């Protein structure tokens, strides 16, 4: 038998990757902003793949830069 924490971990990882989750994501129309990124500052498949190659620190820096750029655009 699994401990409670093991069960929780397993449930969390399987529920996050279930087909129904990804289907509902793709069927929802994602809002694309004027800067070309979605609400999470991610672009197309190539952009998401590139972000995955970065270290966590580099990725956070890039996403922060995109956030700041969007704020500048909003203020205009």
HTML snippet that shows the backbone in 3Dmol.js (N, CA, C, O; Angstrom):
<script src="https://3Dmol.org/build/3Dmol-min.js"></script>
<div id="view" style="width:600px;height:400px;position:relative"></div>
<script>
const pdb = `
ATOM      1  N   UNK A   1       0.832  -1.197   0.000  1.00  0.00           N
ATOM      2  CA  UNK A   1       0.000   0.000   0.000  1.00  0.00           C
ATOM      3  C   UNK A   1       0.870   1.252   0.000  1.00  0.00           C
ATOM      4  O   UNK A   1       2.012   1.239   0.460  1.00  0.00           O
ATOM      5  N   UNK A   2       0.311   2.314  -0.519  1.00  0.00           N
ATOM      6  CA  UNK A   2       1.044   3.579  -0.592  1.00  0.00           C
ATOM      7  C   UNK A   2       0.702   4.457   0.603  1.00  0.00           C
ATOM      8  O   UNK A   2      -0.397   4.390   1.154  1.00  0.00           O
ATOM      9  N   UNK A   3       1.658   5.272   0.984  1.00  0.00           N
ATOM     10  CA  UNK A   3       1.379   6.237   2.042  1.00  0.00           C
ATOM     11  C   UNK A   3       0.460   7.316   1.479  1.00  0.00           C
ATOM     12  O   UNK A   3       0.281   7.414   0.265  1.00  0.00           O
ATOM     13  N   UNK A   4      -0.123   8.125   2.363  1.00  0.00           N
ATOM     14  CA  UNK A   4      -1.020   9.186   1.907  1.00  0.00           C
ATOM     15  C   UNK A   4      -0.301  10.175   0.995  1.00  0.00           C
ATOM     16  O   UNK A   4      -0.867  10.621  -0.004  1.00  0.00           O
ATOM     17  N   UNK A   5       0.942  10.520   1.331  1.00  0.00           N
ATOM     18  CA  UNK A   5       1.653  11.498   0.505  1.00  0.00           C
ATOM     19  C   UNK A   5       1.954  10.932  -0.880  1.00  0.00           C
ATOM     20  O   UNK A   5       1.905  11.665  -1.868  1.00  0.00           O
ATOM     21  N   UNK A   6       2.268   9.630  -0.966  1.00  0.00           N
ATOM     22  CA  UNK A   6       2.509   9.013  -2.276  1.00  0.00           C
ATOM     23  C   UNK A   6       1.233   9.017  -3.112  1.00  0.00           C
ATOM     24  O   UNK A   6       1.269   9.278  -4.315  1.00  0.00           O
ATOM     25  N   UNK A   7       0.117   8.729  -2.470  1.00  0.00           N
ATOM     26  CA  UNK A   7      -1.157   8.731  -3.183  1.00  0.00           C
ATOM     27  C   UNK A   7      -1.461  10.132  -3.693  1.00  0.00           C
ATOM     28  O   UNK A   7      -1.888  10.301  -4.835  1.00  0.00           O
ATOM     29  N   UNK A   8      -1.242  11.132  -2.853  1.00  0.00           N
ATOM     30  CA  UNK A   8      -1.500  12.512  -3.245  1.00  0.00           C
ATOM     31  C   UNK A   8      -0.633  12.913  -4.434  1.00  0.00           C
ATOM     32  O   UNK A   8      -1.118  13.511  -5.395  1.00  0.00           O
ATOM     33  N   UNK A   9       0.674  12.573  -4.358  1.00  0.00           N
ATOM     34  CA  UNK A   9       1.587  12.906  -5.452  1.00  0.00           C
ATOM     35  C   UNK A   9       1.124  12.262  -6.747  1.00  0.00           C
ATOM     36  O   UNK A   9       1.068  12.912  -7.791  1.00  0.00           O
ATOM     37  N   UNK A  10       0.795  10.985  -6.670  1.00  0.00           N
ATOM     38  CA  UNK A  10       0.378  10.266  -7.878  1.00  0.00           C
ATOM     39  C   UNK A  10      -0.884  10.905  -8.444  1.00  0.00           C
ATOM     40  O   UNK A  10      -0.987  11.106  -9.654  1.00  0.00           O
ATOM     41  N   UNK A  11      -1.842  11.227  -7.581  1.00  0.00           N
ATOM     42  CA  UNK A  11      -3.098  11.828  -8.043  1.00  0.00           C
ATOM     43  C   UNK A  11      -2.830  13.173  -8.707  1.00  0.00           C
ATOM     44  O   UNK A  11      -3.412  13.486  -9.746  1.00  0.00           O
ATOM     45  N   UNK A  12      -1.952  13.963  -8.108  1.00  0.00           N
ATOM     46  CA  UNK A  12      -1.657  15.287  -8.636  1.00  0.00           C
ATOM     47  C   UNK A  12      -1.038  15.190 -10.027  1.00  0.00           C
ATOM     48  O   UNK A  12      -1.435  15.925 -10.931  1.00  0.00           O
ATOM     49  N   UNK A  13      -0.069  14.289 -10.209  1.00  0.00           N
ATOM     50  CA  UNK A  13       0.600  14.211 -11.506  1.00  0.00           C
ATOM     51  C   UNK A  13      -0.325  13.636 -12.565  1.00  0.00           C
ATOM     52  O   UNK A  13      -0.302  14.099 -13.705  1.00  0.00           O
ATOM     53  N   UNK A  14      -1.135  12.645 -12.227  1.00  0.00           N
ATOM     54  CA  UNK A  14      -2.012  12.078 -13.253  1.00  0.00           C
ATOM     55  C   UNK A  14      -3.134  13.040 -13.594  1.00  0.00           C
ATOM     56  O   UNK A  14      -3.514  13.137 -14.761  1.00  0.00           O
ATOM     57  N   UNK A  15      -3.676  13.752 -12.622  1.00  0.00           N
ATOM     58  CA  UNK A  15      -4.774  14.661 -12.938  1.00  0.00           C
ATOM     59  C   UNK A  15      -4.271  15.837 -13.767  1.00  0.00           C
ATOM     60  O   UNK A  15      -5.014  16.359 -14.598  1.00  0.00           O
ATOM     61  N   UNK A  16      -3.046  16.259 -13.565  1.00  0.00           N
ATOM     62  CA  UNK A  16      -2.510  17.379 -14.330  1.00  0.00           C
ATOM     63  C   UNK A  16      -2.233  17.047 -15.770  1.00  0.00           C
ATOM     64  O   UNK A  16      -2.170  17.946 -16.608  1.00  0.00           O
ATOM     65  N   UNK A  17      -2.062  15.754 -16.087  1.00  0.00           N
ATOM     66  CA  UNK A  17      -1.712  15.370 -17.446  1.00  0.00           C
ATOM     67  C   UNK A  17      -2.826  14.620 -18.154  1.00  0.00           C
ATOM     68  O   UNK A  17      -2.592  14.048 -19.219  1.00  0.00           O
ATOM     69  N   UNK A  18      -4.023  14.605 -17.602  1.00  0.00           N
ATOM     70  CA  UNK A  18      -5.084  13.807 -18.216  1.00  0.00           C
ATOM     71  C   UNK A  18      -5.496  14.398 -19.553  1.00  0.00           C
ATOM     72  O   UNK A  18      -5.367  15.600 -19.784  1.00  0.00           O
ATOM     73  N   UNK A  19      -5.989  13.542 -20.420  1.00  0.00           N
ATOM     74  CA  UNK A  19      -6.394  13.977 -21.753  1.00  0.00           C
ATOM     75  C   UNK A  19      -7.501  15.012 -21.690  1.00  0.00           C
ATOM     76  O   UNK A  19      -7.504  15.964 -22.471  1.00  0.00           O
ATOM     77  N   UNK A  20      -8.439  14.841 -20.773  1.00  0.00           N
ATOM     78  CA  UNK A  20      -9.562  15.773 -20.715  1.00  0.00           C
ATOM     79  C   UNK A  20      -9.081  17.186 -20.388  1.00  0.00           C
ATOM     80  O   UNK A  20      -9.651  18.158 -20.883  1.00  0.00           O
ATOM     81  N   UNK A  21      -8.043  17.312 -19.565  1.00  0.00           N
ATOM     82  CA  UNK A  21      -7.511  18.640 -19.262  1.00  0.00           C
ATOM     83  C   UNK A  21      -6.951  19.299 -20.511  1.00  0.00           C
ATOM     84  O   UNK A  21      -7.246  20.462 -20.786  1.00  0.00           O
ATOM     85  N   UNK A  22      -6.138  18.559 -21.274  1.00  0.00           N
ATOM     86  CA  UNK A  22      -5.519  19.159 -22.447  1.00  0.00           C
ATOM     87  C   UNK A  22      -6.566  19.436 -23.515  1.00  0.00           C
ATOM     88  O   UNK A  22      -6.441  20.413 -24.253  1.00  0.00           O
ATOM     89  N   UNK A  23      -7.602  18.594 -23.617  1.00  0.00           N
ATOM     90  CA  UNK A  23      -8.665  18.847 -24.584  1.00  0.00           C
ATOM     91  C   UNK A  23      -9.396  20.140 -24.251  1.00  0.00           C
ATOM     92  O   UNK A  23      -9.677  20.947 -25.137  1.00  0.00           O
ATOM     93  N   UNK A  24      -9.702  20.334 -22.973  1.00  0.00           N
ATOM     94  CA  UNK A  24     -10.431  21.540 -22.603  1.00  0.00           C
ATOM     95  C   UNK A  24      -9.554  22.774 -22.810  1.00  0.00           C
ATOM     96  O   UNK A  24     -10.060  23.840 -23.161  1.00  0.00           O
ATOM     97  N   UNK A  25      -8.250  22.638 -22.597  1.00  0.00           N
ATOM     98  CA  UNK A  25      -7.352  23.767 -22.839  1.00  0.00           C
ATOM     99  C   UNK A  25      -7.364  24.159 -24.309  1.00  0.00           C
ATOM    100  O   UNK A  25      -7.471  25.340 -24.642  1.00  0.00           O
ATOM    101  N   UNK A  26      -7.253  23.165 -25.191  1.00  0.00           N
ATOM    102  CA  UNK A  26      -7.148  23.466 -26.607  1.00  0.00           C
ATOM    103  C   UNK A  26      -8.472  23.966 -27.169  1.00  0.00           C
ATOM    104  O   UNK A  26      -8.476  24.724 -28.139  1.00  0.00           O
ATOM    105  N   UNK A  27      -9.599  23.559 -26.582  1.00  0.00           N
ATOM    106  CA  UNK A  27     -10.886  24.009 -27.100  1.00  0.00           C
ATOM    107  C   UNK A  27     -11.213  25.424 -26.622  1.00  0.00           C
ATOM    108  O   UNK A  27     -11.980  26.135 -27.271  1.00  0.00           O
ATOM    109  N   UNK A  28     -10.643  25.827 -25.509  1.00  0.00           N
ATOM    110  CA  UNK A  28     -10.857  27.196 -25.046  1.00  0.00           C
ATOM    111  C   UNK A  28     -10.038  28.123 -25.926  1.00  0.00           C
ATOM    112  O   UNK A  28      -8.883  27.832 -26.238  1.00  0.00           O
ATOM    113  N   UNK A  29     -10.638  29.246 -26.327  1.00  0.00           N
ATOM    114  CA  UNK A  29      -9.861  30.168 -27.146  1.00  0.00           C
ATOM    115  C   UNK A  29      -8.964  30.967 -26.214  1.00  0.00           C
ATOM    116  O   UNK A  29      -9.433  31.664 -25.314  1.00  0.00           O
ATOM    117  N   UNK A  30      -7.672  30.851 -26.450  1.00  0.00           N
ATOM    118  CA  UNK A  30      -6.729  31.588 -25.619  1.00  0.00           C
ATOM    119  C   UNK A  30      -6.657  33.018 -26.119  1.00  0.00           C
ATOM    120  O   UNK A  30      -6.619  33.266 -27.324  1.00  0.00           O
ATOM    121  N   UNK A  31      -6.639  33.951 -25.187  1.00  0.00           N
ATOM    122  CA  UNK A  31      -6.531  35.343 -25.578  1.00  0.00           C
ATOM    123  C   UNK A  31      -5.089  35.638 -25.959  1.00  0.00           C
ATOM    124  O   UNK A  31      -4.168  35.379 -25.184  1.00  0.00           O
ATOM    125  N   UNK A  32      -4.900  36.175 -27.145  1.00  0.00           N
ATOM    126  CA  UNK A  32      -3.577  36.582 -27.587  1.00  0.00           C
ATOM    127  C   UNK A  32      -3.543  38.101 -27.538  1.00  0.00           C
ATOM    128  O   UNK A  32      -4.418  38.766 -28.092  1.00  0.00           O
ATOM    129  N   UNK A  33      -2.546  38.640 -26.884  1.00  0.00           N
ATOM    130  CA  UNK A  33      -2.427  40.079 -26.711  1.00  0.00           C
ATOM    131  C   UNK A  33      -1.675  40.697 -27.885  1.00  0.00           C
ATOM    132  O   UNK A  33      -1.146  39.984 -28.738  1.00  0.00           O
ATOM    133  N   UNK A  34      -1.631  42.018 -27.921  1.00  0.00           N
ATOM    134  CA  UNK A  34      -0.978  42.745 -29.014  1.00  0.00           C
ATOM    135  C   UNK A  34       0.489  42.358 -29.160  1.00  0.00           C
ATOM    136  O   UNK A  34       1.047  42.439 -30.254  1.00  0.00           O
ATOM    137  N   UNK A  35       1.122  41.934 -28.054  1.00  0.00           N
ATOM    138  CA  UNK A  35       2.539  41.555 -28.127  1.00  0.00           C
ATOM    139  C   UNK A  35       2.735  40.152 -28.708  1.00  0.00           C
ATOM    140  O   UNK A  35       3.871  39.710 -28.882  1.00  0.00           O
ATOM    141  N   UNK A  36       1.642  39.449 -29.007  1.00  0.00           N
ATOM    142  CA  UNK A  36       1.742  38.127 -29.618  1.00  0.00           C
ATOM    143  C   UNK A  36       1.802  36.985 -28.626  1.00  0.00           C
ATOM    144  O   UNK A  36       1.894  35.825 -29.028  1.00  0.00           O
ATOM    145  N   UNK A  37       1.753  37.288 -27.334  1.00  0.00           N
ATOM    146  CA  UNK A  37       1.819  36.256 -26.304  1.00  0.00           C
ATOM    147  C   UNK A  37       0.455  36.070 -25.665  1.00  0.00           C
ATOM    148  O   UNK A  37      -0.390  36.964 -25.714  1.00  0.00           O
ATOM    149  N   UNK A  38       0.240  34.887 -25.055  1.00  0.00           N
ATOM    150  CA  UNK A  38      -1.013  34.635 -24.352  1.00  0.00           C
ATOM    151  C   UNK A  38      -0.966  35.258 -22.957  1.00  0.00           C
ATOM    152  O   UNK A  38      -0.039  36.000 -22.632  1.00  0.00           O
ATOM    153  N   UNK A  39      -1.969  34.953 -22.141  1.00  0.00           N
ATOM    154  CA  UNK A  39      -2.048  35.559 -20.803  1.00  0.00           C
ATOM    155  C   UNK A  39      -0.889  35.163 -19.904  1.00  0.00           C
ATOM    156  O   UNK A  39      -0.635  35.821 -18.895  1.00  0.00           O
ATOM    157  N   UNK A  40      -0.176  34.083 -20.261  1.00  0.00           N
ATOM    158  CA  UNK A  40       0.980  33.649 -19.476  1.00  0.00           C
ATOM    159  C   UNK A  40       2.298  34.051 -20.117  1.00  0.00           C
ATOM    160  O   UNK A  40       3.356  33.537 -19.754  1.00  0.00           O
ATOM    161  N   UNK A  41       2.231  34.973 -21.073  1.00  0.00           N
ATOM    162  CA  UNK A  41       3.421  35.502 -21.765  1.00  0.00           C
ATOM    163  C   UNK A  41       4.147  34.432 -22.564  1.00  0.00           C
ATOM    164  O   UNK A  41       5.370  34.476 -22.694  1.00  0.00           O
ATOM    165  N   UNK A  42       3.404  33.476 -23.097  1.00  0.00           N
ATOM    166  CA  UNK A  42       3.997  32.429 -23.933  1.00  0.00           C
ATOM    167  C   UNK A  42       3.446  32.567 -25.337  1.00  0.00           C
ATOM    168  O   UNK A  42       2.271  32.881 -25.528  1.00  0.00           O
ATOM    169  N   UNK A  43       4.301  32.331 -26.315  1.00  0.00           N
ATOM    170  CA  UNK A  43       3.899  32.470 -27.709  1.00  0.00           C
ATOM    171  C   UNK A  43       3.477  31.151 -28.316  1.00  0.00           C
ATOM    172  O   UNK A  43       2.782  30.350 -27.690  1.00  0.00           O
ATOM    173  N   UNK A  44       3.911  30.940 -29.548  1.00  0.00           N
ATOM    174  CA  UNK A  44       3.546  29.728 -30.280  1.00  0.00           C
ATOM    175  C   UNK A  44       4.339  28.524 -29.774  1.00  0.00           C
ATOM    176  O   UNK A  44       5.083  28.624 -28.799  1.00  0.00           O
ATOM    177  N   UNK A  45       4.172  27.393 -30.443  1.00  0.00           N
ATOM    178  CA  UNK A  45       4.838  26.152 -30.029  1.00  0.00           C
ATOM    179  C   UNK A  45       6.355  26.310 -30.024  1.00  0.00           C
ATOM    180  O   UNK A  45       7.027  25.796 -29.129  1.00  0.00           O
ATOM    181  N   UNK A  46       6.901  27.017 -31.015  1.00  0.00           N
ATOM    182  CA  UNK A  46       8.355  27.229 -31.059  1.00  0.00           C
ATOM    183  C   UNK A  46       8.830  28.036 -29.855  1.00  0.00           C
ATOM    184  O   UNK A  46       9.872  27.740 -29.270  1.00  0.00           O
ATOM    185  N   UNK A  47       8.062  29.052 -29.492  1.00  0.00           N
ATOM    186  CA  UNK A  47       8.425  29.884 -28.341  1.00  0.00           C
ATOM    187  C   UNK A  47       8.377  29.066 -27.055  1.00  0.00           C
ATOM    188  O   UNK A  47       9.281  29.161 -26.224  1.00  0.00           O
ATOM    189  N   UNK A  48       7.336  28.268 -26.888  1.00  0.00           N
ATOM    190  CA  UNK A  48       7.221  27.434 -25.683  1.00  0.00           C
ATOM    191  C   UNK A  48       8.361  26.424 -25.617  1.00  0.00           C
ATOM    192  O   UNK A  48       8.902  26.163 -24.542  1.00  0.00           O
ATOM    193  N   UNK A  49       8.726  25.857 -26.768  1.00  0.00           N
ATOM    194  CA  UNK A  49       9.841  24.903 -26.797  1.00  0.00           C
ATOM    195  C   UNK A  49      11.138  25.608 -26.410  1.00  0.00           C
ATOM    196  O   UNK A  49      11.946  25.057 -25.663  1.00  0.00           O
ATOM    197  N   UNK A  50      11.337  26.824 -26.916  1.00  0.00           N
ATOM    198  CA  UNK A  50      12.545  27.586 -26.587  1.00  0.00           C
ATOM    199  C   UNK A  50      12.581  27.900 -25.092  1.00  0.00           C
ATOM    200  O   UNK A  50      13.626  27.767 -24.455  1.00  0.00           O
ATOM    201  N   UNK A  51      11.451  28.315 -24.534  1.00  0.00           N
ATOM    202  CA  UNK A  51      11.403  28.618 -23.101  1.00  0.00           C
ATOM    203  C   UNK A  51      11.783  27.399 -22.266  1.00  0.00           C
ATOM    204  O   UNK A  51      12.417  27.535 -21.220  1.00  0.00           O
ATOM    205  N   UNK A  52      11.397  26.207 -22.724  1.00  0.00           N
ATOM    206  CA  UNK A  52      11.721  24.983 -21.981  1.00  0.00           C
ATOM    207  C   UNK A  52      13.217  24.698 -21.974  1.00  0.00           C
ATOM    208  O   UNK A  52      13.709  24.004 -21.084  1.00  0.00           O
ATOM    209  N   UNK A  53      13.950  25.230 -22.961  1.00  0.00           N
ATOM    210  CA  UNK A  53      15.397  24.988 -23.001  1.00  0.00           C
ATOM    211  C   UNK A  53      16.144  25.875 -22.013  1.00  0.00           C
ATOM    212  O   UNK A  53      17.300  25.605 -21.689  1.00  0.00           O
ATOM    213  N   UNK A  54      15.493  26.930 -21.531  1.00  0.00           N
ATOM    214  CA  UNK A  54      16.148  27.867 -20.615  1.00  0.00           C
ATOM    215  C   UNK A  54      16.168  27.303 -19.198  1.00  0.00           C
ATOM    216  O   UNK A  54      15.359  26.447 -18.841  1.00  0.00           O
ATOM    217  N   UNK A  55      17.105  27.802 -18.404  1.00  0.00           N
ATOM    218  CA  UNK A  55      17.078  27.464 -16.982  1.00  0.00           C
ATOM    219  C   UNK A  55      15.872  28.171 -16.367  1.00  0.00           C
ATOM    220  O   UNK A  55      15.313  29.089 -16.968  1.00  0.00           O
ATOM    221  N   UNK A  56      15.482  27.750 -15.191  1.00  0.00           N
ATOM    222  CA  UNK A  56      14.330  28.375 -14.540  1.00  0.00           C
ATOM    223  C   UNK A  56      14.565  29.871 -14.363  1.00  0.00           C
ATOM    224  O   UNK A  56      13.657  30.678 -14.565  1.00  0.00           O
ATOM    225  N   UNK A  57      15.769  30.229 -13.991  1.00  0.00           N
ATOM    226  CA  UNK A  57      16.094  31.638 -13.765  1.00  0.00           C
ATOM    227  C   UNK A  57      15.994  32.447 -15.059  1.00  0.00           C
ATOM    228  O   UNK A  57      15.435  33.543 -15.069  1.00  0.00           O
ATOM    229  N   UNK A  58      16.542  31.898 -16.157  1.00  0.00           N
ATOM    230  CA  UNK A  58      16.472  32.588 -17.451  1.00  0.00           C
ATOM    231  C   UNK A  58      15.024  32.719 -17.927  1.00  0.00           C
ATOM    232  O   UNK A  58      14.621  33.757 -18.453  1.00  0.00           O
ATOM    233  N   UNK A  59      14.249  31.648 -17.735  1.00  0.00           N
ATOM    234  CA  UNK A  59      12.844  31.658 -18.155  1.00  0.00           C
ATOM    235  C   UNK A  59      12.071  32.714 -17.378  1.00  0.00           C
ATOM    236  O   UNK A  59      11.299  33.474 -17.961  1.00  0.00           O
ATOM    237  N   UNK A  60      12.274  32.764 -16.064  1.00  0.00           N
ATOM    238  CA  UNK A  60      11.584  33.764 -15.247  1.00  0.00           C
ATOM    239  C   UNK A  60      11.979  35.175 -15.667  1.00  0.00           C
ATOM    240  O   UNK A  60      11.134  36.070 -15.700  1.00  0.00           O
ATOM    241  N   UNK A  61      13.257  35.381 -15.989  1.00  0.00           N
ATOM    242  CA  UNK A  61      13.721  36.699 -16.433  1.00  0.00           C
ATOM    243  C   UNK A  61      13.045  37.081 -17.749  1.00  0.00           C
ATOM    244  O   UNK A  61      12.629  38.227 -17.921  1.00  0.00           O
ATOM    245  N   UNK A  62      12.934  36.135 -18.671  1.00  0.00           N
ATOM    246  CA  UNK A  62      12.286  36.394 -19.967  1.00  0.00           C
ATOM    247  C   UNK A  62      10.808  36.714 -19.775  1.00  0.00           C
ATOM    248  O   UNK A  62      10.290  37.646 -20.390  1.00  0.00           O
ATOM    249  N   UNK A  63      10.128  35.948 -18.926  1.00  0.00           N
ATOM    250  CA  UNK A  63       8.705  36.186 -18.695  1.00  0.00           C
ATOM    251  C   UNK A  63       8.482  37.523 -17.994  1.00  0.00           C
ATOM    252  O   UNK A  63       7.494  38.206 -18.264  1.00  0.00           O
ATOM    253  N   UNK A  64       9.386  37.899 -17.101  1.00  0.00           N
ATOM    254  CA  UNK A  64       9.290  39.198 -16.441  1.00  0.00           C
ATOM    255  C   UNK A  64       9.471  40.320 -17.458  1.00  0.00           C
ATOM    256  O   UNK A  64       8.750  41.317 -17.425  1.00  0.00           O
ATOM    257  N   UNK A  65      10.431  40.154 -18.356  1.00  0.00           N
ATOM    258  CA  UNK A  65      10.671  41.156 -19.399  1.00  0.00           C
ATOM    259  C   UNK A  65       9.414  41.328 -20.256  1.00  0.00           C
ATOM    260  O   UNK A  65       9.029  42.451 -20.582  1.00  0.00           O
ATOM    261  N   UNK A  66       8.776  40.208 -20.618  1.00  0.00           N
ATOM    262  CA  UNK A  66       7.554  40.268 -21.426  1.00  0.00           C
ATOM    263  C   UNK A  66       6.427  40.949 -20.660  1.00  0.00           C
ATOM    264  O   UNK A  66       5.655  41.720 -21.231  1.00  0.00           O
ATOM    265  N   UNK A  67       6.337  40.661 -19.365  1.00  0.00           N
ATOM    266  CA  UNK A  67       5.316  41.292 -18.526  1.00  0.00           C
ATOM    267  C   UNK A  67       5.524  42.805 -18.501  1.00  0.00           C
ATOM    268  O   UNK A  67       4.575  43.572 -18.665  1.00  0.00           O
ATOM    269  N   UNK A  68       6.772  43.229 -18.296  1.00  0.00           N
ATOM    270  CA  UNK A  68       7.068  44.662 -18.239  1.00  0.00           C
ATOM    271  C   UNK A  68       6.771  45.337 -19.572  1.00  0.00           C
ATOM    272  O   UNK A  68       6.239  46.447 -19.600  1.00  0.00           O
ATOM    273  N   UNK A  69       7.114  44.672 -20.685  1.00  0.00           N
ATOM    274  CA  UNK A  69       6.818  45.228 -22.008  1.00  0.00           C
ATOM    275  C   UNK A  69       5.309  45.395 -22.197  1.00  0.00           C
ATOM    276  O   UNK A  69       4.858  46.408 -22.732  1.00  0.00           O
ATOM    277  N   UNK A  70       4.539  44.413 -21.765  1.00  0.00           N
ATOM    278  CA  UNK A  70       3.084  44.498 -21.917  1.00  0.00           C
ATOM    279  C   UNK A  70       2.527  45.642 -21.087  1.00  0.00           C
ATOM    280  O   UNK A  70       1.616  46.343 -21.529  1.00  0.00           O
ATOM    281  N   UNK A  71       3.065  45.840 -19.883  1.00  0.00           N
ATOM    282  CA  UNK A  71       2.602  46.944 -19.040  1.00  0.00           C
ATOM    283  C   UNK A  71       2.868  48.288 -19.717  1.00  0.00           C
ATOM    284  O   UNK A  71       2.040  49.196 -19.644  1.00  0.00           O
ATOM    285  N   UNK A  72       4.020  48.414 -20.374  1.00  0.00           N
ATOM    286  CA  UNK A  72       4.354  49.647 -21.094  1.00  0.00           C
ATOM    287  C   UNK A  72       3.347  49.866 -22.222  1.00  0.00           C
ATOM    288  O   UNK A  72       2.855  50.978 -22.411  1.00  0.00           O
ATOM    289  N   UNK A  73       3.042  48.811 -22.965  1.00  0.00           N
ATOM    290  CA  UNK A  73       2.083  48.909 -24.070  1.00  0.00           C
ATOM    291  C   UNK A  73       0.706  49.302 -23.542  1.00  0.00           C
ATOM    292  O   UNK A  73       0.026  50.129 -24.149  1.00  0.00           O
ATOM    293  N   UNK A  74       0.288  48.720 -22.421  1.00  0.00           N
ATOM    294  CA  UNK A  74      -1.027  49.021 -21.846  1.00  0.00           C
ATOM    295  C   UNK A  74      -1.154  50.494 -21.484  1.00  0.00           C
ATOM    296  O   UNK A  74      -2.225  51.081 -21.639  1.00  0.00           O
ATOM    297  N   UNK A  75      -0.064  51.097 -21.001  1.00  0.00           N
ATOM    298  CA  UNK A  75      -0.112  52.479 -20.529  1.00  0.00           C
ATOM    299  C   UNK A  75      -0.229  53.489 -21.663  1.00  0.00           C
ATOM    300  O   UNK A  75      -0.601  54.639 -21.428  1.00  0.00           O
ATOM    301  N   UNK A  76       0.083  53.077 -22.886  1.00  0.00           N
ATOM    302  CA  UNK A  76       0.052  54.018 -24.017  1.00  0.00           C
ATOM    303  C   UNK A  76      -1.352  54.355 -24.430  1.00  0.00           C
ATOM    304  O   UNK A  76      -1.551  55.132 -25.364  1.00  0.00           O
TER     305      UNK A  76
END
`;
const viewer = $3Dmol.createViewer("view");
viewer.addModel(pdb, "pdb");
viewer.setStyle({}, {cartoon: {color: "spectrum"}});
viewer.zoomTo();
viewer.render();
</script>
